[in-house]
């Protein structure tokens, strides 16, 4: 029998010393639990993705030293550890098997992803050879992440004599991604007849969140182990005569729980790993800032979150009341700063230049920019990071103010459609033992920027159900406008949304990085030109 420990842990990019310590600690726990081999995630030694650190020769040398140090510090258990490798002038995404203090063998990733958020062809050469190692009498094949997403690498390992496949992964989440992973690994299992163990990274790295949710499939494709999503875990799997056994079988999450946990982990790791002292949030009395505040408090603790309400003459009393109630429930610090004096000052300063011109969105945007200035001033003084509150629906069509509500360091719900914002808000309220944290008023009232009298979002935008469907089809699925119209969405709305989406690109390019939870977010995997005269066909 071979006992395998699956180390689903939170590596930090570039923290070689810290990551080595985590692997050593996991190895000690695995050994104490009787494991003979420890499986770690892809590039666990340096964190994933290291991006252009991989263009620096010194980075490879530092990783090589860290790998050698790791080998000397682990005894009595084999380790399969992911790391970048420079070998004979070529760079690889590699996994080394360490046993008895020695680097026993190296596998070099064969399939290099170069789509969505992945740029591995920019950094690495492809490996070409399978690796099969004998661990406690079991012939283990090694694959790395994209190797299993199409035929080839797993079959090579099987052809070289492997009976069990160990897969190192750094697979970022999007909603329902886990089911895709199980499906593709199941295809490799069916093609080879091998059981397979999938170890995935967990943690936030800039806009990406890795959800863990490591799992194991037996030779019939039946799931025999599943670790929790969005948290560190050390799982144990026993392999004997082609069969897998494990006591670890975490529950699968609802879409709302998956999305919410991803946002919480993304905020916690972005602020924690970057060294900020906490978070600042401009609270408006609307649903977007309410959800963002809940995520921040759940991620960091109420003591590290400060909310600021900045009412204008157009702010409804209901907005103030609901914001105060949220603060009472959550227990974070809070200030109210009226912006009317600054609005008067701006009006006086600009009056000579605006003479004879009617008021328009310019005056509305000034209010948003006053608020942005206040938040950034507080950020400078306190060392806390401003979390912006714009959602994906708004980002898509530019329903946001450059240097106003877009001002900040991290966009928590940047990839959350407005329709999902409502679902997540109701989900968060189900986690409360007492009164709802997000007041019902905030959820049911018509959304408004409150920048002029009686303003409603739907004065300027289609209903959010329609808007989100159009954006999803055009932006995530690359469907043409005529296909979207043929699917039943109103032509006038499709024309309007596609036009707004295109002309807002210059704004989005200046927005803060934000957490990605869909198959395509406005970040690493959206690269449309700003200067662009292509016209879609209708």
C-alpha positions, 0 to 999 in steps of 0.5 A: 500500500502507498499512502499519499499526502496531498498538500493543498497549501497557500504559497506566496509568489516569491517567498521562497523561504516561507514556501519551503517552511510550509512544505517542510511543515506539511511533510512533517505532518504527512510523515506523522500520519503515515504517508510515504509521499507528499504531493504539492501544487504546481510551482509550490516552491515559488508560488504561481504565477511568478510572471516576469520573475521568470525572465530573471536568471537570478530567480532560477538560481534562487529557486535552485538553492531553495530546492536544495535546502528543502531536500536537506530538511526532509527525511523519511518521506518522498516529496513531489515539489513543483518549481521553475527549473533552468536546465542547459540554457532552457527554462521549464515548469518542473516537478522534482521528486525528492527522496532520502535528501536527494533530488531523485528525478525531474519531470518537465511539463509537456503541455504549456497553456497559453490561453485565458490567464496563462502565458506559459509559452512566454516563459517555458520550453515544453518537456517531452519525456514522461517520468515514472518513479517507484515510491514504496513499490508503486510506479507513479507517473507525474503530470503538471496541470495542463498536461491532463487537459488534453490527451498525450502526457498522461498516456505517455506516463502510462506507456512508460509503466505508471500505475498511478498518476500524481498531478500537480496543479495551480488551477485558478477558480471560476464558478463551477470550474471544479466540475470541469477539472473532474471531467477532464481528469476523468477522461485521462483516467478512462484513457489510461485505466490509472487512478489519479490524484489531483493536488491544487493550489489554494490562495489569492494572487493578484486577480486570481484565486486558487480554490484548492478543492483537490481530489482523487479519482479511482481507475473507474473515475469515481471520486474517492477524495475531495478536500475543502475549497478555499482553505488549506488542507492536508488530505490522505489517500491510500492506494492499493492494488489499483484502489483508492481509499480516503476519509476526506470527502468535503461537501461541494459548494453552491455557486453563491458559497463558491463566489463569496468564499473566492471574494473573501480569500482574494481580499484576505490574501491581496491585503495580507500578502501585500502588507497593507494595514487594512481596508477602506471602503466608501459606503453609499447605502447601496448594495454594491458597497454593502456586499464589499463591506461584508466581504472585507470584514469577513476577510480581515476582521472588523478591526481592520476595516474602516467605512466612510459615508460621504453624503451629498445633498442628493443622498437619501436619508434611507441610505444613511440609516441603512449604512449606520445599521450595517456598521452597527451589525458588523462592528467596524469603525466608521465616519461620515464626511459630508461633501457639500462644502467641497461641491460648493468650492468646485462649483465656485472655482469652475463657474467662470469656465462653465458659464453658459453651459448646462449642468450634466454628468460633469457635475455628477462626476465631480461628486464621485471624484471628491469622494475618491480624493477623500478615500485616497487621503485617508489611505495615505494617512492610515496605510489602509487600502481603498477597496472599490465597489464597482461590479462587472455590469458597471465596468462593462458599460463604463457606468463608473467614474474615472478617478472617482468611484474607480479610485482605489487599490483593489476591485473586490466585485469587479467580476461579479455581475449585478444580478449575482451581487443580489444573490450574494447579498442574500446568501451573506444574510443567510450566514447571520444568526440574528438580524440580516447584516445587509438591510432588506431596504438595500436589497429591494430598493431600485439601485441609484448612484444618487448624484442627482435628484431621483436618479435610478440606474435604469434611467441610463441602462437596460434592466440588469437581467438584460444587461448581464445577459448581453455582456456575458454573451458578447464578452465571455462567449465571444458571440456576435451581436446578431447571434445575441439578438437571434437568441431573443435579447432586444436589438436596441439594448444589444446595440446600446450595450455593445457600443458602451462596452467598446467605448469604455475600454480606456476606462477599464484599462485604468481600473484597479486589479480585481478578483476574477470569478468568471471564465473571462474577467476584465483583466489578464484574459481581456485584451481588447485594443483601446484605439480600435475602429472595428465595427461589429456586424448586426 
